[in-house]
Amino acid sequence: MPQSLSSTAQRVRYGVLGLAIAPLLGSFFYGQGYHVPFWGCPIRQFTGVPCPACGMTRSFTAIAQGHLDQAFGYHGFGPVLFVGCGVAIVHLTLELWTGRSIATVYTRLGRSPQVQFTGLALFLGYYGWRLGLLFASGQLQEAVWRSPLGHLLGFS
């Protein structure tokens, strides 16, 4: 029988629900032309090197506009995380609505350290592959030379 949610468990679920809803709502509004003026990757702006999540906003926006092929082009993990956020929203809403914890295969897998490590390794491996492509094309070095960090180090 499912356990009732304590008040602490409910607060945690509301917090995670907010974290799952934010990127989906943000991608919808971003795709409608609403932009935050200072929005950008601070790591890329300072170093010239894209962070592991660079391209995720564009990927989510492409999905929200129905362009799945573009979404994969911007970031290969974008569609996966978009679906994950959607599943989390439905699951957490049901738990909060019923007041009970709902056990599923995906929640059990998500709590597994092996699955978490594998997901992180795949994500970082994908990031390394993307950096390798940028390096091979010469774009990475040029971006670092033009960045504020490159200027500080005397590359320009």
C-alpha positions in Angstrom: 0.0 0.0 0.0 1.4 3.5 -0.9 2.6 5.6 1.9 1.1 9.0 2.7 3.3 11.9 2.0 4.7 13.8 5.1 4.6 17.6 5.0 8.4 17.5 4.3 8.0 15.1 1.4 5.2 17.3 0.0 7.5 20.4 0.2 10.3 18.5 -1.6 7.9 17.4 -4.3 6.6 21.0 -4.8 10.2 22.1 -5.1 11.1 19.4 -7.7 7.9 20.1 -9.5 8.9 23.8 -9.8 12.3 22.8 -11.1 10.7 20.5 -13.7 8.1 23.1 -14.8 10.5 26.0 -15.1 12.5 24.9 -18.2 9.4 23.8 -20.0 7.6 27.1 -19.4 10.8 29.0 -20.1 11.3 27.2 -23.5 7.7 27.9 -24.4 7.9 31.7 -23.6 11.4 31.9 -25.1 10.1 30.4 -28.3 7.3 33.1 -28.3 9.9 35.8 -28.4 10.2 36.6 -24.6 13.8 36.9 -23.8 15.7 37.7 -20.6 18.2 40.4 -21.7 21.2 39.2 -19.7 20.5 35.5 -20.4 23.5 33.5 -21.6 26.0 31.0 -20.4 28.5 32.8 -18.1 31.1 30.0 -18.6 31.0 30.4 -22.4 31.0 34.2 -22.2 34.1 34.3 -19.9 36.1 31.3 -21.3 34.8 30.9 -24.8 34.3 27.2 -24.0 30.7 25.9 -24.0 29.5 24.3 -20.8 28.0 20.8 -20.8 24.5 22.3 -21.0 25.1 24.8 -23.8 22.5 24.4 -26.4 19.9 23.0 -24.0 17.7 26.1 -24.0 17.6 26.1 -27.8 16.9 22.4 -27.8 14.0 22.8 -25.4 12.7 25.7 -27.5 12.9 23.7 -30.7 10.9 20.9 -29.0 8.3 23.4 -27.8 7.9 24.6 -31.4 7.6 21.0 -32.7 11.1 20.8 -34.3 12.5 17.6 -32.9 15.2 17.2 -35.5 16.6 20.7 -34.6 16.3 19.9 -30.9 18.8 17.0 -31.3 21.1 19.2 -33.3 21.3 21.8 -30.6 21.9 19.3 -27.8 21.5 15.5 -28.0 20.2 15.3 -24.4 17.6 18.0 -24.8 14.8 15.8 -26.0 15.6 13.2 -23.3 15.6 15.8 -20.5 12.5 17.4 -22.0 10.6 14.1 -21.8 12.0 13.5 -18.3 10.7 16.9 -17.1 7.3 16.1 -18.6 7.2 12.7 -16.9 8.3 14.2 -13.6 5.6 16.8 -13.8 2.9 14.3 -14.3 4.2 11.9 -11.6 4.7 14.6 -9.0 1.4 16.2 -9.7 -0.3 12.8 -9.2 1.6 12.2 -6.0 0.7 15.6 -4.6 -2.9 15.3 -5.8 -3.4 11.8 -4.1 -1.2 12.6 -1.1 0.6 9.3 -1.6 3.9 8.1 -2.9 3.7 6.3 -6.2 6.3 3.7 -6.9 7.2 3.0 -10.5 10.0 1.4 -12.5 11.4 4.8 -13.5 11.5 6.1 -9.9 13.3 3.0 -8.8 15.8 3.3 -11.7 16.3 7.0 -11.0 17.4 6.3 -7.5 19.9 3.7 -8.5 23.5 4.9 -8.2 24.5 2.8 -11.2 21.9 4.4 -13.4 22.8 7.8 -12.1 26.5 7.2 -12.8 25.8 5.8 -16.2 23.7 8.8 -17.1 26.3 11.2 -15.9 29.1 9.3 -17.8 27.0 9.4 -21.0 26.3 13.1 -20.5 30.0 14.0 -19.9 31.1 11.7 -22.7 28.7 13.5 -25.1 30.2 16.8 -23.9 33.7 15.6 -24.5 32.7 14.5 -28.0 31.2 18.0 -28.7 34.4 19.7 -27.4 36.5 17.4 -29.6 34.5 18.4 -32.7 35.0 22.1 -31.8 38.7 21.5 -31.2 39.1 19.6 -34.5 37.5 22.4 -36.4 39.6 25.1 -34.8 36.5 26.9 -33.4 37.3 26.1 -29.8 40.8 27.7 -29.9 39.5 30.8 -31.7 36.7 31.2 -29.1 39.1 30.9 -26.2 41.5 33.5 -27.8 38.7 36.0 -28.3 37.2 35.5 -24.8 37.8 37.7 -21.7 39.9 34.8 -20.3 42.0 34.7 -23.5 42.5 38.5 -23.2 43.6 38.1 -19.5 46.0 35.3 -20.5 47.4 37.5 -23.3 46.2 35.3 -26.2 45.0 38.3 -28.3 
